[in-house]
Amino acid sequence: MATAAMGRPGSKGDLPILLAPVTALLVLVFFVPLSFVLFYSVYDNGLTAKAFVSLAKSTLFLRVLGTSFDIALSATAVSLLLGYPIALHLARQPPRRRALLMILVLLPFWTSILVKSFAFYIILGNQGIINQALRWVFGEAAAVKLLFNRVGVIVGMSHYLIPFVVFPALASLLAQNPDLRRAAQIMGAGPVRIFLRITLPLSMPGVIAGGLMSMVISLGVFVTPTLLGGKADMMMANLIDFYTRDTLDWNTAAAIAVILLALSGILIAMLSWVRRDDGVA
Amino acid sequence: MSNSQGFKKLTISRRKLLAAGVGVAAAGPYVIVPGRALGAQQIVFVGYGGVNQEWYEKLMVAEFTKDTGVKVIMSSGPDLAKLKAQVMTKNVEWDIMTMSSGLAVGAEREGLLEKVDYSVVKWQDSIQPSRECTFPFYTYWGGVAFDPKRFPIDKVPKTWADFWDAKKFPGRRGLRDRADEMLEIALMADGVPPKKLFPLDMDRAFKSLDRIKPHVAKFIAQTPQTISLVQTNEIDFSYAFAGRVDAAQKEGISMDFVSGQPLIISTFIGVPKGSKNREAAMKLMSYFARPDMQAAYGNALPGNGPIARAAMPMLSGKAKSMLPNADDPQTAFVDMDWWADNFAEATKRYKQWLLG
């Protein structure tokens, strides 16, 4: 759409006008509040960096930072492992069927995260579907703990993240020239070799983009770990909430938010760098 | 994923919008009414919602409106950060709010509440003291919730020492994910007499908590889960409130409650600093201090008790049977003054302990 508009003579001059409403909106609802957060992170009765200094020495903060990355990385890894085969399968479908299947991939987005978390109680719980089946097959002792621990968190988060991984990967897969694979086949390469030497390497930009995206999203998560996780599954967002609402220490809360923003910013910068080289997305 | 918070905010802001709309609509006809005694036509009440708030509305609020003609707009979601933001920006939308003890302590310490006008609020002899900027108006209490179908009463821990004894009382425990109330029961479990808990010995409390930690299946963030996780057989013994168990029983859920060492907690009420309708709000607060109102509230919601001693004889048999005796040596109270000074430190340490 943007390209079509740009293509019309004289339309380049329209661009600022067309972008004005969204810019105004972003300034008002995004940049202004964000600058308040930045300001509070260095202001507490005068300019100070004490929040950052005390965070650097805070065991609580450093542990939560570690846990956040731990959870974000595992959830991303699981999402990639589960999402890539889906993307591969989708890439091989005729377009009509693919469109239908893509809707299925998007289904998780149609339900509230709260409702989904409670649905996971029914599936993963001690009296849940999985454990009842295990007990029925292997006896009373076979039940496994899937809820209120890291397993629950990863299951809940991957369920949400998979679409974010599938679509960039699918874009990369669809952009590949099928002649490459055909040429390899003619030269005698088997399907495994073709996948490892052609399909997978060429789809890496999509995979990396999807992975970075799900990292950024997971770093900001807090509902899923609270509802499905155990005592040690605390995220940065939970800590911000704690400092904001429980102790009213907005200086520290803002400092954590700024650190989280900076970390996500680095990941997003990497994302746009991957995308630029990619030429797909 | 972090959107559920947004969802909550949306509901509240919709309510606020509604409230504002009603305000504008209602202001019209009232403008010409020459100065009502309280200088307000309507005030905004904010509470935690649910069945408790329905009863404030039916009892204290209804009586207040009948006497004064001042309308009360009921809204929900008291929050310390939102209160601070309103006071800071001098844009105070709430005129009167109910608060958990933690919120009340924080709001008072941060200077976010008006001083209570005790010439309007008639404070009477009570089981808990009133404070400068806020006062408690009902109590609730913590003990152990369990499913009587799964556990006969002799297999259920009654004291906190029992609760900590996983050998004698095997079962998965549920505790809360915050320090308040947990430090108190940890100390009782370690043998501190309920009437001598304060000042809390934090080191001792955390050492005691270390012992129970391996037996805790979930540190619960949301109060409703203290019941629902027992119901769904995720945990066996949960730190829960009597009133919640009574409500569950009324719904036909198999649930029971026992507490050999009740921990009594209070809910508070106060007026945000800079409320535009301070006088009317103070007047409404006085209804929450009335013994007859507190008794009616306790009768409506057994497991919740009055603060004023004069309200006790007005309680029904059922309501009485579901309240601990405040003067019993085994009954403990949460001490607000200690928490006012130590909330931040204790809570940070608790969160850190959870991660360790």
Interface residues (C-beta under 8 A of the other chain):
Chain A: T59 L60 R63 V64 T67 S112 I113 L114 Y121 G125 N126 Q127 L147 F148 M157 Y160 I217 S218 G220 V221 F222 V223 T224 T226 L227 G230 K231 A232 M234 A237 L239 D241 F242 T244 R245 D246 T247 L248 D249 W250
Chain B: M1 S2 N3 S4 Q5 F7 D79 L80 A81 K84 G102 G106 E110 D177 R178 K213 V216 A217 K218 F219 A221 T232 N233 E234 F343 A344 T347 K348 K351 Q352 L354 L355 G356
